[in-house]
Amino acid sequence: MCEYRAAGLNDQAFIVEMARQASVIEDRPLPEGDSADVLAILPPSLDTVVIGADGSGRPLGAAWWHWHEPPLLCDDDGSPLPEMIVAVVEELRDRGIGTGLVAALCAKAATRYDALALNVHLRNRAAGLYTRTGFRVAGAGRGFFGVAMRRDLVP
Ligand SMILES: CC(C)(COP(=O)(O)OP(=O)(O)OC[C@H]1O[C@@H](n2cnc3c(N)ncnc32)[C@H](O)[C@@H]1OP(=O)(O)O)[C@@H](O)C(=O)NCCC(=O)NCCS
């Protein structure tokens, strides 16, 4: 069973590990924790993170939003949309934890923003999760195979 909770200082190393998982492209090796790709997607503060944890608090996955320069998508008034990152410990995937993390993060973000954006590699299986949870293609993403997606949030 997975519970969704706020992140604390003890979760910082885990969040970096999840950012490494979310940075990997296809079957290439995981980037280092201090690589530019990983640093570029880390959360700006713990306040933007939701942790999926087991009954004893052990983290199983994480989702957060962050700000990327240049922004992927902007709102009608030109304000950049926060971008979502999600990852689950490899051995614990396909059990609904990712779906729960997206739901929990969207609920948290809905109190502050109108929409969330994300960038997904065309061939990343995560695209199915995003479509199932209400994200829709909103344009070209980053790189040759990047797709930008957006989900409107209801407070
Ligand atoms: C993408 C990611 C976060 C998904 O996490 P997850 O916990 O496996 O997600 P879920 O279990 O909710 O959904 C995954 C699949 O399991 C299935 N599933 C969900 N609950 C299930 C259950 N109880 N039993 C069996 N299957 C289940 C879902 O139908 C889903 O299938 P689909 O994606 O083909 O539609 C995870 O694969 C991951 O960490 N990937 C590496 C990081 C990454 O690429 N992040 C995205 C960067 S854009």
The ligand as an SDF file (V2000), in Angstrom:
LIG
                    3D

 48 50  0  0  0  0  0  0  0  0999 V2000
    6.5220    6.4380  -15.4480 C   0  0  0  0  0  0  0  0  0  0  0  0
    6.4560    5.8630  -14.0450 C   0  0  0  0  0  0  0  0  0  0  0  0
    6.5670    6.9910  -13.0250 C   0  0  0  0  0  0  0  0  0  0  0  0
    5.1200    5.1210  -13.8510 C   0  0  0  0  0  0  0  0  0  0  0  0
    5.0420    4.6840  -12.5050 O   0  0  0  0  0  0  0  0  0  0  0  0
    4.2220    3.3810  -12.1230 P   0  0  0  0  0  0  0  0  0  0  0  0
    4.1460    3.2950  -10.6500 O   0  0  0  0  0  0  0  0  0  0  0  0
    4.7500    2.1940  -12.8560 O   0  0  0  0  0  0  0  0  0  0  0  0
    2.7890    3.7760  -12.7350 O   0  0  0  0  0  0  0  0  0  0  0  0
    1.4200    2.9640  -12.5690 P   0  0  0  0  0  0  0  0  0  0  0  0
    1.6730    1.6590  -11.9170 O   0  0  0  0  0  0  0  0  0  0  0  0
    0.4200    3.8620  -11.9720 O   0  0  0  0  0  0  0  0  0  0  0  0
    1.0400    2.7570  -14.0940 O   0  0  0  0  0  0  0  0  0  0  0  0
    1.8930    1.9890  -14.9290 C   0  0  0  0  0  0  0  0  0  0  0  0
    1.1310    0.8280  -15.5420 C   0  0  0  0  0  0  0  0  0  0  0  0
    0.7900   -0.1100  -14.5450 O   0  0  0  0  0  0  0  0  0  0  0  0
   -0.5690   -0.4670  -14.6900 C   0  0  0  0  0  0  0  0  0  0  0  0
   -1.1020   -0.6780  -13.3350 N   0  0  0  0  0  0  0  0  0  0  0  0
   -1.5250    0.2760  -12.4720 C   0  0  0  0  0  0  0  0  0  0  0  0
   -1.9560   -0.2970  -11.3310 N   0  0  0  0  0  0  0  0  0  0  0  0
   -1.7620   -1.6120  -11.4720 C   0  0  0  0  0  0  0  0  0  0  0  0
   -1.9830   -2.7120  -10.6330 C   0  0  0  0  0  0  0  0  0  0  0  0
   -2.5010   -2.5830   -9.4100 N   0  0  0  0  0  0  0  0  0  0  0  0
   -1.6370   -3.9310  -11.0880 N   0  0  0  0  0  0  0  0  0  0  0  0
   -1.1110   -4.0920  -12.3350 C   0  0  0  0  0  0  0  0  0  0  0  0
   -0.8710   -3.0610  -13.1850 N   0  0  0  0  0  0  0  0  0  0  0  0
   -1.1980   -1.8520  -12.7550 C   0  0  0  0  0  0  0  0  0  0  0  0
   -1.2390    0.6950  -15.3530 C   0  0  0  0  0  0  0  0  0  0  0  0
   -2.3410    0.2920  -16.1310 O   0  0  0  0  0  0  0  0  0  0  0  0
   -0.1450    1.2780  -16.1940 C   0  0  0  0  0  0  0  0  0  0  0  0
   -0.1280    0.7930  -17.5070 O   0  0  0  0  0  0  0  0  0  0  0  0
    0.0910    1.8310  -18.7270 P   0  0  0  0  0  0  0  0  0  0  0  0
    1.1710    2.8150  -18.3070 O   0  0  0  0  0  0  0  0  0  0  0  0
    0.5050    0.9680  -19.8510 O   0  0  0  0  0  0  0  0  0  0  0  0
   -1.2110    2.5290  -18.9140 O   0  0  0  0  0  0  0  0  0  0  0  0
    7.5910    4.7990  -13.8450 C   0  0  0  0  0  0  0  0  0  0  0  0
    7.5490    3.8720  -14.9120 O   0  0  0  0  0  0  0  0  0  0  0  0
    8.9710    5.4090  -13.7670 C   0  0  0  0  0  0  0  0  0  0  0  0
    9.4250    5.7860  -12.6900 O   0  0  0  0  0  0  0  0  0  0  0  0
    9.6880    5.4800  -14.9160 N   0  0  0  0  0  0  0  0  0  0  0  0
   11.0490    6.0280  -14.9340 C   0  0  0  0  0  0  0  0  0  0  0  0
   11.0220    7.5240  -14.7410 C   0  0  0  0  0  0  0  0  0  0  0  0
   10.3410    8.2110  -15.8950 C   0  0  0  0  0  0  0  0  0  0  0  0
   10.4970    7.8350  -17.0410 O   0  0  0  0  0  0  0  0  0  0  0  0
    9.5670    9.2520  -15.5450 N   0  0  0  0  0  0  0  0  0  0  0  0
    8.8540   10.0350  -16.5260 C   0  0  0  0  0  0  0  0  0  0  0  0
    9.7460   11.0200  -17.1810 C   0  0  0  0  0  0  0  0  0  0  0  0
    8.8300   11.9000  -18.4350 S   0  0  0  0  0  0  0  0  0  0  0  0
  1  2  1  0
  2  3  1  0
  2  4  1  0
  2 36  1  0
  4  5  1  0
  5  6  1  0
  6  7  2  0
  6  8  1  0
  6  9  1  0
  9 10  1  0
 10 11  2  0
 10 12  1  0
 10 13  1  0
 13 14  1  0
 14 15  1  0
 15 16  1  0
 15 30  1  0
 16 17  1  0
 17 18  1  0
 17 28  1  0
 18 19  1  0
 18 27  1  0
 19 20  2  0
 20 21  1  0
 21 22  1  0
 21 27  2  0
 22 23  1  0
 22 24  2  0
 24 25  1  0
 25 26  2  0
 26 27  1  0
 28 29  1  0
 28 30  1  0
 30 31  1  0
 31 32  1  0
 32 33  2  0
 32 34  1  0
 32 35  1  0
 36 37  1  0
 36 38  1  0
 38 39  2  0
 38 40  1  0
 40 41  1  0
 41 42  1  0
 42 43  1  0
 43 44  2  0
 43 45  1  0
 45 46  1  0
 46 47  1  0
 47 48  1  0
M  END
$$$$
